[in-house]
Amino acid sequence: MSLKIVFMGTPAFAVPSLDILLKNGYNIVGVITAPDKYGGRGKKQLISSHVKKYAVEKGLNLLQPTNLKDPEFQASLKALDVDLQVVVAFRMLPVAVWDMPKIGTFNLHGSLLPKYRGAAPIHWAVINGETETGVTSFFLKHKIDTGDMLRQAKMPIGENETTGEVHDRMMEIAAQVVLETVQSIERNDYTTTPQDESLVSSAPKIFTSTCEINFDQATAKVHNFIRGLNPFPTAWTTFKNKKLKIFRATKEITPHHHPVGEFFLVDNKEVKVSTQDGFINLLEVQYEGRKRMPIKDFLNGMQQTDFLIKNSEENIN
């Protein structure tokens, strides 16, 4: 059986999955990705998706519909007469599109479904302090992320790992699962497993307005929030009436008597912020109007009087 496949995806996360299918000789008769968008300085530069760049480089048949319900687009897709559609980091498909192929359409999701259904599964796994996540391939159904599962693969999450770092490791694991899923479908030896609705958790889209840090929590929770929002949309707080984005930090769990949210300068080189049961030690930040930088560079533009001063020999507690 020589499968005719359409691949759908947009960001960098999807590229290894498309690449592994091509390298294994699969017949990719079409690639569907998002339309080009204006971005960059002044939003004057037309920017193509990562998947489009790859597809153009490989000379693949490319479609960039603005509306997936457009009859002209759907007619073009139907004319390809495909057996299978593979979706990795794309957008919600209308029934007429996902139900079109002979075999069906499967999606690759960045969680161990039914956990973390939604737009931001990696972010929420890290924010919630999970020590394990993974990927799931499943056939599409009407409700988003609810279809019967085909394959899963697990991966650990490190104690200090950021969402960006998990993302970069996950996209390689995702590609392998995509390949294995297509191979099992090609051999017609796959089985599907319904999702257990009692285990469902959600991973809704995250907005900048909800990324403000609440230091009146356990240190571990604050630390997970910071690394879960790195690199985007980034956790932030207010320091001297300006926004301070925090990209990286470490946690120090130790009892103290200070109010939460106080900024301490330690040995003229470390900045710590008090939480309910310890401190967050800032490593990489971006102050409003300045570039992203290590904490030592941030301190070069600040006054000692901006902080509570401590020495490491003192008991900061």
LINTA-V114629 format. One record per residue. RES is the residue in three letters. PSI is psi in whole degrees, -180 to 180 (none if undefined). NEAR is the number of other ideal C-beta (glycine too) atoms within 12 Angstrom. Layout:
<<RES,PSI,NEAR> <RES,PSI,NEAR>>
This chain:
<<MET,122,17> <SER,102,13> <LEU,136,31> <LYS,120,27> <ILE,138,43> <VAL,133,46> <PHE,134,50> <MET,126,46> <GLY,165,41> <THR,-56,32> <PRO,-180,30> <ALA,-32,27> <PHE,-33,36> <ALA,-20,40> <VAL,-47,33> <PRO,-31,34> <SER,-42,48> <LEU,-42,48> <ASP,-43,33> <ILE,-32,31> <LEU,-43,40> <LEU,-45,28> <LYS,-22,16> <ASN,15,21> <GLY,15,15> <TYR,149,31> <ASN,95,24> <ILE,100,39> <VAL,-9,30> <GLY,146,34> <VAL,127,44> <ILE,126,44> <THR,175,39> <ALA,152,28> <PRO,156,23> <ASP,148,19> <LYS,151,18> <TYR,136,13> <GLY,-162,13> <GLY,-168,10> <ARG,121,8> <GLY,5,7> <LYS,45,10> <LYS,-7,10> <GLN,130,12> <LEU,120,14> <ILE,129,19> <SER,153,23> <SER,161,32> <HIS,-38,27> <VAL,-39,40> <LYS,-45,33> <LYS,-43,24> <TYR,-45,30> <ALA,-41,34> <VAL,-43,18> <GLU,-37,17> <LYS,0,20> <GLY,32,11> <LEU,153,29> <ASN,121,25> <LEU,134,31> <LEU,136,35> <GLN,70,28> <PRO,141,27> <THR,-25,16> <ASN,115,17> <LEU,-13,30> <LYS,-1,18> <ASP,123,18> <PRO,-36,15> <GLU,-43,15> <PHE,-47,26> <GLN,-33,24> <ALA,-41,17> <SER,-39,24> <LEU,-43,34> <LYS,-34,21> <ALA,-22,17> <LEU,-20,29> <ASP,55,19> <VAL,158,34> <ASP,-35,27> <LEU,140,43> <GLN,137,42> <VAL,124,50> <VAL,124,43> <VAL,111,45> <ALA,59,37> <PHE,-143,38> <ARG,174,27> <MET,133,21> <LEU,142,32> <PRO,155,21> <VAL,-41,17> <ALA,-27,19> <VAL,-51,35> <TRP,-19,34> <ASP,3,21> <MET,-42,32> <PRO,156,32> <LYS,-46,19> <ILE,-40,28> <GLY,-167,33> <THR,128,39> <PHE,151,42> <ASN,149,44> <LEU,118,50> <HIS,142,46> <GLY,48,45> <SER,172,44> <LEU,82,36> <LEU,146,40> <PRO,10,30> <LYS,142,33> <TYR,53,34> <ARG,138,30> <GLY,-170,27> <ALA,-21,23> <ALA,59,32> <PRO,-36,42> <ILE,-46,45> <HIS,-51,41> <TRP,-32,31> <ALA,-43,38> <VAL,-46,42> <ILE,-39,37> <ASN,5,27> <GLY,23,27> <GLU,144,31> <THR,-3,17> <GLU,143,23> <THR,-159,40> <GLY,-164,33> <VAL,156,45> <THR,133,39> <SER,139,45> <PHE,151,38> <PHE,138,36> <LEU,144,36> <LYS,-177,25> <HIS,-53,14> <LYS,140,16> <ILE,134,27> <ASP,27,37> <THR,-4,24> <GLY,168,31> <ASP,137,24> <MET,146,35> <LEU,-56,37> <ARG,156,34> <GLN,153,30> <ALA,134,31> <LYS,156,20> <MET,147,30> <PRO,159,19> <ILE,123,34> <GLY,157,19> <GLU,-33,17> <ASN,9,22> <GLU,142,30> <THR,166,35> <THR,-41,40> <GLY,-40,25> <GLU,-40,24> <VAL,-44,39> <HIS,-47,34> <ASP,-34,22> <ARG,-39,27> <MET,-35,41> <MET,-24,33> <GLU,-40,23> <ILE,-40,33> <ALA,-43,46> <ALA,-41,35> <GLN,-40,29> <VAL,-39,38> <VAL,-47,49> <LEU,-48,32> <GLU,-36,28> <THR,-47,44> <VAL,-41,40> <GLN,-42,26> <SER,-35,22> <ILE,-41,33> <GLU,-39,24> <ARG,-11,13> <ASN,40,14> <ASP,27,12> <TYR,157,24> <THR,157,15> <THR,151,22> <THR,124,18> <PRO,148,18> <GLN,141,30> <ASP,106,15> <GLU,-21,14> <SER,-13,9> <LEU,9,16> <VAL,136,20> <SER,158,25> <SER,155,24> <ALA,73,32> <PRO,162,18> <LYS,144,16> <ILE,136,27> <PHE,151,15> <THR,-36,15> <SER,-22,10> <THR,14,19> <CYS,8,27> <GLU,135,25> <ILE,133,36> <ASN,105,21> <PHE,-8,35> <ASP,57,19> <GLN,174,25> <ALA,146,21> <THR,-44,32> <ALA,-38,27> <LYS,-41,27> <VAL,-43,40> <HIS,-44,39> <ASN,-37,35> <PHE,-44,38> <ILE,-50,46> <ARG,-26,41> <GLY,-20,44> <LEU,10,36> <ASN,125,36> <PRO,-11,26> <PHE,141,24> <PRO,-1,24> <THR,128,33> <ALA,148,42> <TRP,161,28> <THR,-179,36> <THR,130,18> <PHE,119,29> <LYS,44,18> <ASN,17,10> <LYS,154,19> <LYS,132,23> <LEU,110,37> <LYS,138,35> <ILE,115,42> <PHE,-42,33> <ARG,145,32> <ALA,164,40> <THR,164,26> <LYS,146,32> <GLU,105,27> <ILE,110,21> <THR,136,20> <PRO,146,16> <HIS,172,24> <HIS,8,13> <HIS,151,24> <PRO,151,15> <VAL,152,24> <GLY,10,25> <GLU,140,26> <PHE,124,36> <PHE,136,34> <LEU,119,31> <VAL,123,28> <ASP,28,20> <ASN,16,19> <LYS,-14,25> <GLU,144,29> <VAL,125,39> <LYS,144,37> <VAL,131,46> <SER,142,34> <THR,-169,37> <GLN,-39,26> <ASP,27,25> <GLY,-145,30> <PHE,150,37> <ILE,121,45> <ASN,111,35> <LEU,133,43> <LEU,-38,29> <GLU,126,29> <VAL,171,39> <GLN,113,28> <TYR,146,31> <GLU,126,19> <GLY,-1,11> <ARG,171,19> <LYS,165,15> <ARG,135,22> <MET,159,23> <PRO,159,20> <ILE,-31,34> <LYS,-36,19> <ASP,-36,20> <PHE,-41,34> <LEU,-25,25> <ASN,-26,14> <GLY,12,19> <MET,164,26> <GLN,147,12> <GLN,-32,17> <THR,-9,10> <ASP,-12,21> <PHE,164,27> <LEU,131,23> <ILE,134,22> <LYS,154,26> <ASN,152,15> <SER,-25,17> <GLU,-23,8> <GLU,160,13> <ASN,101,13> <ILE,-15,27> <ASN,none,17>>
